[in-house]
Amino acid sequence: MSTTGGRRPGGEHEVRGLVFRDDGEAETEPEPEPRPPSPARAGRRISRQKLTLLPALLIAVLLATWLWFRQAELDPVSENALSDGRVSKALWQHVELTVISTFFVLIIAIPLGVLLTRAAFRKATPVAMALANTGQATPAIGLLALLVIWLGIGRRAALIGIIVYAVLPVLSNTIAGLKANDPTLLEAARGIGMSPLGVLTRVELPLAVPLILAGVRTALVLNVGTATLATFGGGGGLGVLITTGITNQRMPVLVLGSILTVALALLVDWLASLAELLLRPRGLEVGT
Amino acid sequence: MNFWEYLGSRHQQLLADAYQHASAVFQCMVVATVLGVLIGVAAYRSEWAGNLATTATSTVLTVPALAMIGLLVPVVGLGVAPTVTALTLYGLLPVVRNAIVGLRGVDPALVDAARGIGMSGPARLLRVELPLAWPPILTGVRVATQMLMGIAAIAAYASGPGLGNEIFRGIASLGSKNALNQVLAGTLGIIVLALLFDAVYVLIGRLTIPRGIRG
């Protein structure tokens, strides 16, 4: 986003954090407008409310779905698609796909982001950012289909597709976060005689923790979404229920698959926002 | 048949799909922009309504596209209807969010000055606040459009229009010789469309952002 247009309008800083679907900062960080000096606390209170609201809502929706299914009469096709623990298997596969892919996204994207902001590689940063921009224009389903053709049907192709799709947003998030660090702080750290490694591990990375956590959240939410497409490459997951429901015109299967996917996505986002709140360095809470 | 031969023999079908893809995204984006700005205007003054609008739209964005389409199919049926509904819903978030942020970011002194020279409420909104908030709104529209390009591809699974059909045809005929060509044509077509739209937005930005606030 940041390199395609030379001229950046005033709202750019609002959008930079939004690598696709991250919006943790919008609620927890103060608006650009000057405010009375307790934005962090106000932000936290709003999040607390949100934190309790969402699980309650999710439980209610899942309970309603369960009750509806208890009394619903299923025809053989739906019965077949939902019996024998197929639902829990799909759910478990989905969670596995999400967790494994997120793990790889993070161990690829964050070190790469750190590397690309070092002086030696700084020239490569615009290239990486341009690549990230093109990557955003690539449809996930197309990427996945290409990988399936290349690597064959199965979980491996699906996993690689999910990882590739999420690496670029997290990478550009990390680069943006490290670049946004106040240069005077880095100068000061160097001034008191810290080694480059010390500056990185004791100043730069702690300062970038909120952004990296936002990256984790972005990756998780993106991956839950992309994992629904894994079914097109034979990778399993909740997408199986959705596609079965659509191709066989069985609404109960379709609705169950969709509701479980939505619930999982919202739950993952909720857990990630919890992590963001808890892991944020204390020193950054006030006055950011 | 290599890729270029494939393009040559199927260009009519591909162009029709590309046109439908672009037109679906464009129309939904126009609706989403209008709705999004209206919601932003209605909500930005109150802390509570603004937060509600942002939270609601960001929750929608957390929902995976395939699941959203899955929930829409029982309600509106297959075909164009779920595609259009899903695209408009997803397009709203970046616009609403940036509209609220942009409108709140307008310097209160400027609004006060407008009031001082006797401008009415609607005039202040139309001639001072919205023009000043336009750059972030436009950025939101750009982000949303790129996202919709990919979502429209997924919507083809529910018999929606566009280049996604090309990709799904390829997936359905995995192993056949044309599978790669079909998937590649669909994917590259969407990338090209996304980049074209992006270029158009840069142009629109040049033309519509008031000269006084260009960076």
Boltz contact constraints between the chains, C-beta under 6 A:
constraints:
  - contact:
      token1: [A, 4]
      token2: [B, 198]
      max_distance: 6.0
  - contact:
      token1: [A, 5]
      token2: [B, 202]
      max_distance: 6.0
  - contact:
      token1: [A, 7]
      token2: [B, 215]
      max_distance: 6.0
  - contact:
      token1: [A, 8]
      token2: [B, 215]
      max_distance: 6.0
  - contact:
      token1: [A, 9]
      token2: [B, 135]
      max_distance: 6.0
  - contact:
      token1: [A, 10]
      token2: [B, 135]
      max_distance: 6.0
  - contact:
      token1: [A, 11]
      token2: [B, 98]
      max_distance: 6.0
  - contact:
      token1: [A, 11]
      token2: [B, 102]
      max_distance: 6.0
  - contact:
      token1: [A, 11]
      token2: [B, 135]
      max_distance: 6.0
  - contact:
      token1: [A, 11]
      token2: [B, 136]
      max_distance: 6.0
  - contact:
      token1: [A, 11]
      token2: [B, 139]
      max_distance: 6.0
  - contact:
      token1: [A, 14]
      token2: [B, 101]
      max_distance: 6.0
  - contact:
      token1: [A, 14]
      token2: [B, 136]
      max_distance: 6.0
  - contact:
      token1: [A, 15]
      token2: [B, 139]
      max_distance: 6.0
  - contact:
      token1: [A, 21]
      token2: [B, 61]
      max_distance: 6.0
  - contact:
      token1: [A, 23]
      token2: [B, 58]
      max_distance: 6.0
  - contact:
      token1: [A, 26]
      token2: [B, 54]
      max_distance: 6.0
  - contact:
      token1: [A, 31]
      token2: [B, 104]
      max_distance: 6.0
  - contact:
      token1: [A, 32]
      token2: [B, 105]
      max_distance: 6.0
  - contact:
      token1: [A, 33]
      token2: [B, 104]
      max_distance: 6.0
  - contact:
      token1: [A, 136]
      token2: [B, 146]
      max_distance: 6.0
  - contact:
      token1: [A, 137]
      token2: [B, 146]
      max_distance: 6.0
  - contact:
      token1: [A, 137]
      token2: [B, 191]
      max_distance: 6.0
  - contact:
      token1: [A, 137]
      token2: [B, 194]
      max_distance: 6.0
  - contact:
      token1: [A, 138]
      token2: [B, 191]
      max_distance: 6.0
  - contact:
      token1: [A, 139]
      token2: [B, 150]
      max_distance: 6.0
  - contact:
      token1: [A, 139]
      token2: [B, 153]
      max_distance: 6.0
  - contact:
      token1: [A, 139]
      token2: [B, 190]
      max_distance: 6.0
  - contact:
      token1: [A, 140]
      token2: [B, 150]
      max_distance: 6.0
  - contact:
      token1: [A, 141]
      token2: [B, 153]
      max_distance: 6.0
  - contact:
      token1: [A, 141]
      token2: [B, 154]
      max_distance: 6.0
  - contact:
      token1: [A, 141]
      token2: [B, 167]
      max_distance: 6.0
  - contact:
      token1: [A, 142]
      token2: [B, 167]
      max_distance: 6.0
  - contact:
      token1: [A, 142]
      token2: [B, 186]
      max_distance: 6.0
  - contact:
      token1: [A, 142]
      token2: [B, 187]
      max_distance: 6.0
  - contact:
      token1: [A, 145]
      token2: [B, 167]
      max_distance: 6.0
  - contact:
      token1: [A, 145]
      token2: [B, 170]
      max_distance: 6.0
  - contact:
      token1: [A, 145]
      token2: [B, 171]
      max_distance: 6.0
  - contact:
      token1: [A, 145]
      token2: [B, 183]
      max_distance: 6.0
  - contact:
      token1: [A, 146]
      token2: [B, 183]
      max_distance: 6.0
  - contact:
      token1: [A, 149]
      token2: [B, 179]
      max_distance: 6.0
  - contact:
      token1: [A, 149]
      token2: [B, 180]
      max_distance: 6.0
  - contact:
      token1: [A, 221]
      token2: [B, 62]
      max_distance: 6.0
  - contact:
      token1: [A, 225]
      token2: [B, 64]
      max_distance: 6.0
  - contact:
      token1: [A, 228]
      token2: [B, 64]
      max_distance: 6.0
  - contact:
      token1: [A, 228]
      token2: [B, 66]
      max_distance: 6.0
  - contact:
      token1: [A, 232]
      token2: [B, 171]
      max_distance: 6.0
  - contact:
      token1: [A, 239]
      token2: [B, 66]
      max_distance: 6.0
  - contact:
      token1: [A, 242]
      token2: [B, 66]
      max_distance: 6.0
  - contact:
      token1: [A, 242]
      token2: [B, 70]
      max_distance: 6.0
  - contact:
      token1: [A, 251]
      token2: [B, 74]
      max_distance: 6.0
  - contact:
      token1: [A, 254]
      token2: [B, 70]
      max_distance: 6.0
  - contact:
      token1: [A, 258]
      token2: [B, 67]
      max_distance: 6.0
  - contact:
      token1: [A, 258]
      token2: [B, 70]
      max_distance: 6.0
  - contact:
      token1: [A, 258]
      token2: [B, 71]
      max_distance: 6.0
  - contact:
      token1: [A, 261]
      token2: [B, 64]
      max_distance: 6.0
  - contact:
      token1: [A, 261]
      token2: [B, 67]
      max_distance: 6.0
  - contact:
      token1: [A, 262]
      token2: [B, 63]
      max_distance: 6.0
  - contact:
      token1: [A, 262]
      token2: [B, 67]
      max_distance: 6.0
  - contact:
      token1: [A, 265]
      token2: [B, 62]
      max_distance: 6.0
  - contact:
      token1: [A, 265]
      token2: [B, 63]
      max_distance: 6.0
  - contact:
      token1: [A, 265]
      token2: [B, 64]
      max_distance: 6.0
  - contact:
      token1: [A, 266]
      token2: [B, 62]
      max_distance: 6.0
  - contact:
      token1: [A, 269]
      token2: [B, 62]
      max_distance: 6.0
